[in-house]
Amino acid sequence: MSSARPSSANSGDGATHRRLLRLIDALCSSQGSAPLAVLAASAALSKPTAHRLLRVLTAEGWAVAHDGGRYGIGPAVRAMGAAVAGWGGQDSIERVIVDLQKEVRQTVHVGMRSGDRVIYTHKVEGDQPFAMASRVGMQQPLHSTAIGKCLLADLDGVALRGLVERVGLERRTDATLTSLPAIEEELLRVRTDGYALDEEENESNVRCVAAPVRAADDRVVGAVSISTVTFVVERDEVLALRHPLVEAAGRLEPLLGR
């Protein structure tokens, strides 16, 4: 009786998966971002193969592309690491945002930067009868979301202008800020106030407030937000939610900010 052998398609898939895992391991082992050539060598891959697989990992949030052809770990890796760290009764991202949702009764998101976009890494739906269209893994523009504004507020002028030149300022609604001066003025307010607002700028009838989550070196590595619908929650009520929101961001810092 002959032994069963895997099909060439399945065998090829397995080899690709192993290459992806080796590349993720190389990303996690590097101190900060690393050049393509270094990651390829660490993962025992050719540079063309490593580049192709890094494009996949970047699109899915497992890697982030930096200037100069360098790559670092993405928000999906950070979120997984924080979730594992939360096992055994310690604080976790899930526990923090569930506690926040129970207090404010609105939808809560955690997001991080993935390339030139925001990616939602966690979500807890609110108690309201109107579900948000967002989902974990969804990517959104930086300039039109409250989480994105928290991330943009950490950039210097050169980096901000470079990003705007690359991706533009898409008009999502009539309220979207679509000029660089308007964005710069808005980000100055975010830095001063310590929180960001999305005033129906990404989606009509949705208002969000977000607070940045910082690393130990004070870099903004992500943000946590509360999303509301405008015909249920008044603007003043949303602003009042920033106090428990900022507290939740503080609890997230040792989890996301490693």
GIKAVEN-V888447 format. One record per backbone hydrogen bond with DSSP energy under -0.5 kcal/mol. CO is the residue of the C=O (numbers start at 1). NH is the residue of the N-H. Records with the same first field share a line. If there is no record, write none. Layout:
BEGIN
CO: NH ; NH
END
This chain:
BEGIN
7: 11
8: 12
9: 13
10: 14
11: 15
12: 16
13: 17
14: 18
15: 19
16: 20
17: 21
18: 22
19: 23
20: 24
21: 25
22: 26
23: 27
24: 28
25: 29
26: 30
30: 32
34: 71
35: 39
36: 40
37: 41
38: 42
39: 43
40: 45
41: 44
46: 50
47: 51
48: 52
49: 53
50: 54
51: 55
52: 56
53: 57
54: 58
55: 59
56: 60
57: 62 ; 63
58: 61
61: 76 ; 77
62: 74
64: 72
66: 69 ; 70
69: 36
70: 66
71: 34
72: 64
74: 77 ; 78
75: 79
76: 80
77: 81
78: 82
79: 83
80: 84
81: 85
82: 86
84: 87
86: 89
92: 96
93: 97
94: 98
95: 99
96: 100
97: 101
98: 102
99: 103
100: 104
101: 105
105: 127
107: 227
108: 124
109: 225
110: 121 ; 122
111: 223
112: 119
114: 117
116: 142
117: 114
118: 140
119: 112 ; 121
120: 137
122: 110
124: 108
129: 131
135: 138
138: 120
140: 118
142: 145
145: 149
146: 150
147: 151
148: 152
149: 153
151: 154
152: 155
156: 160
157: 161
158: 162
159: 163
160: 164
161: 165
162: 166
163: 167
164: 168
170: 172
173: 176
176: 178
179: 183
180: 184
181: 185
182: 186
183: 187
184: 188
185: 189
186: 190
187: 191
188: 192
189: 193
190: 194
196: 210
197: 199
198: 200 ; 208
200: 175
203: 206
205: 230
206: 200
207: 228
208: 198
209: 226
210: 196
211: 224
213: 221 ; 222
215: 218
219: 215 ; 221
222: 213
223: 111
224: 211
225: 109
226: 209
227: 107
228: 207
229: 232 ; 233
234: 238
235: 239
236: 240
237: 241
238: 241
239: 242
240: 243
241: 245
242: 246
243: 247
244: 248
245: 249
246: 250
247: 251
248: 252
249: 253
250: 254
252: 255 ; 256 ; 257
253: 257
257: 216
END
